[in-house]
């Protein structure tokens, strides 16, 4: 089957329209059912209670689009079930504030369900087991497939969840990631993965206008976990399945920013002898804010980094490895600047100097708007 414009953009626009239509309703319903984000600590960026029910709009947009365009494709129904379970797990967390251990167990259980329904990563077993043993031990190979698949699904789910700290950040990065993976699938002739990723991107984009700063609603864990799980699970179903390692490498590159942020959070909390589920205010987006950027500029900067990582994924899929290295170096330098900024370098623009070349005088304007003339040397 060849991908046409309808196959590419149909799922995107349907998901976006449904999500955009459902979001205002979610804003209205959230306070009535008690799904509100009330700031209780200094880790919160917002200062007033906000609806935290936006995940339902993303869920509806995604599910309607998938049901219309890809419901009969192999593996899609199983992942739709997993997405539904992940959405309700996140919704339970938004309402009841579940313990991190309970969330992790629930995520692992959902990943286990979709694994036994046929969604699995096999290239690790094929490359390692057959390399060292020359055969494929069925039980040992199945265990490796299970461990790798569950770890992958849970890790990406939490990576997107953890980066949801600023208005529009998780929705925008998820949309960029899904669009890049869709493009990789498209240029390699994989129609169903293209449609699936366009549906994910559309659901995030339909919600984004209501979530961008100043946000009217948050997606909550229900939305962020759903987006992370959907991207991770659908990327395994065949985007580049015949190309072994690229099955995981594509989304890993595109989602490089949230993955890196998650790894840094784990290292940071482990070194402090804290639980990895402990919340803090030292994620990349918090560091950008400390450097003096507002929410919008911080989010746009992280969009830019994610876009570069998406470009790296596309270039890698086409065998342009030198270009990938160059762009990765650029990303590394940007992240290095963010991580090493102390947040104490405040730029001050209290005065403006205007050089009067005709008189050789300087007109100095102080911070209160008063102008003074300072005699300078005569010029010829």
C-alpha positions in Angstrom: 0.0 0.0 0.0 1.3 3.4 -1.0 0.9 6.4 1.3 -1.1 9.2 -0.2 -1.7 12.7 1.1 -5.0 11.4 2.6 -3.2 8.6 4.5 -0.6 11.1 5.8 -2.8 14.1 6.7 -6.1 12.4 7.3 -5.2 10.9 10.7 -3.4 14.1 11.7 -6.3 16.5 11.1 -9.0 14.2 12.5 -7.1 13.7 15.7 -6.4 17.4 16.0 -10.0 18.4 15.4 -11.3 15.9 18.0 -8.7 16.9 20.6 -9.3 20.6 20.0 -13.1 20.2 20.3 -12.8 18.1 23.4 -10.4 20.3 25.3 -12.8 23.2 26.2 -15.2 20.5 27.5 -12.4 19.1 29.6 -11.7 22.6 31.0 -15.4 22.8 32.1 -15.6 19.3 33.5 -12.4 19.2 35.5 -13.4 21.3 38.5 -16.7 19.5 38.7 -15.1 16.1 39.2 -12.1 17.4 41.2 -9.3 16.9 38.6 -7.4 20.1 39.5 -3.7 20.8 39.9 -3.5 22.9 43.1 0.0 24.3 43.7 1.3 23.0 47.1 5.1 23.5 46.8 7.6 25.8 45.1 8.3 23.2 42.4 5.1 24.3 40.7 5.4 27.0 38.0 1.8 28.1 38.2 0.3 30.0 41.2 -3.4 29.1 41.0 -5.5 25.9 40.6 -5.5 24.6 37.1 -7.7 21.9 35.4 -5.6 18.8 35.0 -8.0 16.9 32.7 -6.5 17.6 29.3 -5.4 14.0 28.8 -9.0 13.0 27.9 -8.9 15.3 24.9 -5.6 13.8 23.7 -7.0 10.3 24.3 -10.2 10.9 22.4 -8.3 12.5 19.5 -5.9 9.7 19.2 -8.4 6.8 19.6 -10.9 8.2 17.2 -8.3 8.7 14.5 -6.7 5.3 15.0 -10.1 3.7 15.0 -11.0 5.3 11.7 -7.7 4.9 9.8 -5.7 1.9 11.3 -8.0 -0.3 13.4 -7.6 -3.3 11.1 -3.8 -3.1 11.0 -1.8 -5.7 12.8 -0.9 -4.9 16.4 -2.9 -1.6 16.5 -5.8 -3.0 18.6 -3.4 -4.4 21.2 -1.6 -1.0 21.6 -4.9 0.9 21.7 -5.9 -1.3 24.6 -2.5 -0.6 26.3 -3.0 3.2 25.6 -6.5 3.0 27.2 -5.1 1.3 30.3 -2.2 3.7 30.5 -4.6 6.7 30.2 -6.8 5.4 33.1 -3.7 4.7 35.2 -2.6 8.3 34.7 -6.1 9.6 35.4 -6.1 7.7 38.7 -2.8 9.3 39.6 -4.2 12.8 38.7 -7.1 12.2 41.0 -5.6 10.2 43.9 -1.9 11.1 43.6 -0.6 7.5 43.5 2.7 6.5 45.0 5.6 6.2 42.5 5.9 2.5 43.2 2.3 1.9 42.4 2.6 3.8 39.1 5.6 1.8 38.1 3.9 -1.5 38.9 0.9 -0.4 36.9 3.1 0.7 33.9 5.0 -2.6 34.0 1.7 -4.5 34.1 0.4 -2.7 31.1 3.6 -3.2 29.2 3.4 -6.9 30.0 -0.1 -7.1 28.6 0.8 -5.6 25.3 3.9 -7.8 25.2 1.8 -11.0 25.4 -0.5 -9.5 22.8 2.4 -9.5 20.3 4.1 -6.1 20.8 7.7 -6.9 21.4 11.3 -6.0 20.6 13.2 -9.0 19.3 16.4 -7.7 17.7 18.3 -7.8 21.0 17.7 -11.6 21.4 18.5 -12.2 17.7 21.8 -10.3 17.8 23.1 -11.4 21.2 21.8 -14.9 21.7 22.6 -16.1 18.2 25.9 -14.3 18.2 27.2 -16.1 21.3 25.3 -19.4 21.2 24.7 -19.9 17.5 21.1 -20.9 18.1 17.9 -19.3 19.5 17.1 -20.8 23.0 13.3 -20.3 23.0 12.8 -19.7 26.8 16.0 -17.6 27.2 15.2 -15.6 24.1 11.6 -15.0 25.3 12.8 -13.7 28.6 15.2 -11.2 27.0 12.4 -10.0 24.6 10.1 -9.5 27.6 12.7 -7.6 29.7 13.8 -5.3 26.9 10.3 -4.6 25.7 8.9 -3.7 29.2 11.9 -1.6 30.1 11.6 0.3 26.8 7.9 1.0 27.2 8.2 2.0 30.8 11.3 4.2 30.2 9.8 6.2 27.4 6.5 6.6 29.2 8.2 8.1 32.2 10.6 10.2 30.1 7.7 12.1 28.5 5.9 12.2 31.9 8.9 13.8 33.7 9.4 16.5 31.1 5.9 17.7 31.5 6.9 20.7 33.7 6.2 23.8 31.6 3.1 24.9 29.7 3.1 23.2 26.3 6.4 21.4 26.8 5.3 17.7 26.7 2.6 18.2 24.1 5.0 20.0 21.8 7.9 17.6 22.2 5.6 14.6 21.7 4.2 16.2 18.5 7.7 16.9 17.1 8.8 13.4 18.0 5.8 11.7 16.4 6.1 13.9 13.2 9.8 13.0 12.8 9.1 9.2 13.3 6.2 9.5 10.9 8.5 11.1 8.3 11.1 8.3 8.7 8.3 5.7 8.3 7.0 7.6 5.2 10.3 7.9 3.3 10.9 4.1 3.9 7.4 3.1 2.7 5.8 2.1 6.0 2.2 3.4 5.6 0.5 2.2 8.8 3.2 3.5 11.2 3.1 6.8 9.3 -0.7 7.1 9.9 -0.3 6.0 13.6 2.4 8.6 14.3 0.4 11.3 12.5 -2.6 10.5 14.7 -0.4 10.9 17.8 1.0 14.2 16.6 -2.4 15.5 15.7 -3.9 14.7 19.1 -1.0 16.6 20.8 -1.3 19.5 18.3 -5.0 19.8 18.8 -4.5 20.1 22.6 -1.4 22.4 22.4 -3.2 25.8 21.7 -5.0 25.4 25.1 -1.8 24.3 26.9 0.7 26.7 25.6 1.7 29.5 28.0 -0.4 30.9 29.5 -2.1 27.5 29.8 -5.8 27.1 30.3 -5.5 23.4 31.1 -2.8 20.8 31.9 -2.7 17.3 30.3 -1.8 15.7 33.6 -0.2 12.3 34.0 -3.0 10.8 32.0 -1.9 12.7 28.9 1.8 12.6 29.3 1.9 8.9 30.1 -0.4 8.2 27.2 1.7 10.1 24.7 4.9 8.5 25.9 3.5 5.0 25.9 1.9 5.4 22.5 5.1 6.7 20.8 7.1 3.9 22.4 4.7 1.1 21.6 3.8 2.1 18.0 7.4 2.6 17.1 8.0 -1.1 17.8 5.3 -2.3 15.5 7.1 -1.9 12.3 8.4 1.6 11.6 11.7 0.2 10.5 11.3 -3.3 11.8 13.3 -4.9 9.1 16.3 -2.7 10.1 16.9 -4.3 13.5 18.4 -1.7 15.8 16.6 1.2 14.1 13.4 0.0 15.6 14.5 1.5 18.9 17.1 3.9 17.7 14.7 6.2 15.8 12.4 7.1 18.8 15.4 7.1 21.1 17.1 9.8 19.0 13.9 11.8 18.5 13.1 11.6 22.2 16.8 12.2 23.1 16.0 15.3 25.2 13.4 13.8 27.6 15.5 10.6 27.8 18.6 12.5 28.7 16.6 14.5 31.3 15.3 11.3 32.9 18.8 9.8 33.1 20.2 12.9 34.7 17.3 12.9 37.2 18.0 9.3 38.2 21.7 10.0 38.6 21.0 13.1 40.6 18.6 11.5 43.0 20.6 8.3 43.4 23.7 10.3 44.3 21.7 12.1 47.0 20.3 8.8 48.3 16.8 9.8 47.3 14.1 7.8 45.7 14.1 8.1 41.9 10.5 9.1 42.2 11.3 12.1 44.3 10.2 15.4 42.6 12.6 18.2 42.3 13.1 21.5 40.4 16.4 20.7 38.6 15.1 19.3 35.3 16.4 20.9 32.1 13.4 23.2 31.8 13.9 24.4 35.3 17.5 25.2 34.6 16.6 27.2 31.5 14.1 29.1 33.6 16.8 29.9 36.2 19.0 31.2 33.4 16.5 34.0 33.0 14.2 32.7 30.2 10.5 33.0 30.5 8.2 30.0 30.1 7.6 30.6 26.4 11.3 31.0 25.5 12.3 28.1 27.6 9.7 25.9 25.9 10.7 27.1 22.4 14.4 26.5 23.1 13.5 22.9 24.1 11.4 22.5 21.0 14.4 23.6 18.9 16.6 21.0 20.5 14.0 18.3 20.0 13.7 19.4 16.4 17.4 19.0 15.9 17.3 15.5 17.4 14.4 14.6 15.1 16.5 15.8 12.2 19.4 13.6 13.4 17.0 10.6 13.4 15.9 11.3 9.8 19.5 11.7 8.6 20.5 8.5 10.4 17.7 6.6 8.7 19.2 7.7 5.4 22.7 6.7 6.2 24.1 10.3 6.6 26.2 9.6 9.7 28.7 12.4 9.4 25.9 15.0 9.4 24.4 13.2 12.4 27.6 13.6 14.4 27.8 17.3 13.6 24.2 18.0 14.8 24.7 15.9 17.9 27.7 18.0 18.7 25.6 21.1 18.4 22.9 19.6 20.7 25.6 18.6 23.2 27.0 22.1 23.4 23.5 23.6 23.9 22.7 21.2 26.7 26.2 21.8 28.2 25.5 25.5 28.4 22.1 24.8 30.1 23.6 22.4 32.6 26.6 24.7 33.5 24.6 27.9 33.8 24.4 28.9 37.5 21.3 31.1 37.1 23.1 34.0 38.7 24.1 35.9 35.6 21.4 38.5 35.4 21.7 40.8 32.4 21.1 44.4 33.2 20.2 47.1 30.6 19.9 50.1 32.9 21.7 52.6 30.7 22.1 53.3 27.0 25.0 55.2 25.5 24.6 57.2 22.3 27.9 58.5 20.8 27.5 61.9 19.2 30.2 61.8 16.5 29.7 65.4 15.4 30.5 66.9 18.8 32.6 64.2 20.3 30.2 64.1 23.3 28.5 61.2 24.9 24.8 61.3 25.8 24.3 59.0 28.8 20.9 57.9 29.8 20.6 56.4 33.3 18.1 53.9 34.6 15.6 56.6 35.5 15.3 58.0 32.0 17.4 61.1 32.7 19.9 62.2 30.0 23.2 63.7 30.7 25.9 65.0 28.4 29.5 63.9 29.1 32.2 65.9 27.4 34.4 63.9 25.1 37.5 64.6 23.0 37.1 66.7 19.9 37.0 64.7 16.7 38.1 65.8 13.3 
